[in-house]
Amino acid sequence: MTVGNVSDLEAWIDQSIRISAKHEYHPTAFVAMRARHGTVEAIKRLVSQGDIQSGFRRLKELGLKEWTIEQAILNFPDDFPNRELQEAARWRLEQP
């Protein structure tokens, strides 16, 4: 799953949202951004911000770090070729 296309990314994000909902977390802000800007652009906007997003913190608390948008960047590098964005995602995921 390390090389994907947008449809693979879309399916992965849909699964992430379903898994989050099963754990009583509903990423409404991300869903709204995704609808407004598209999946790739919404992810880029959130991860390129300096602040770690509340959704990332919540998924981390739930033990679901592997379903964060940061992980999506690393899983689908062809959709996110910007090295700085990949490094930001990697850095966030490595934090304790």
Secondary structure as UniProt FT lines:
FT   HELIX           6..22
FT   TURN            23..24
FT   HELIX           28..37
FT   HELIX           39..48
FT   HELIX           54..61
FT   TURN            62..63
FT   HELIX           65..67
FT   HELIX           69..75
FT   HELIX           77..79
FT   HELIX           83..94
//
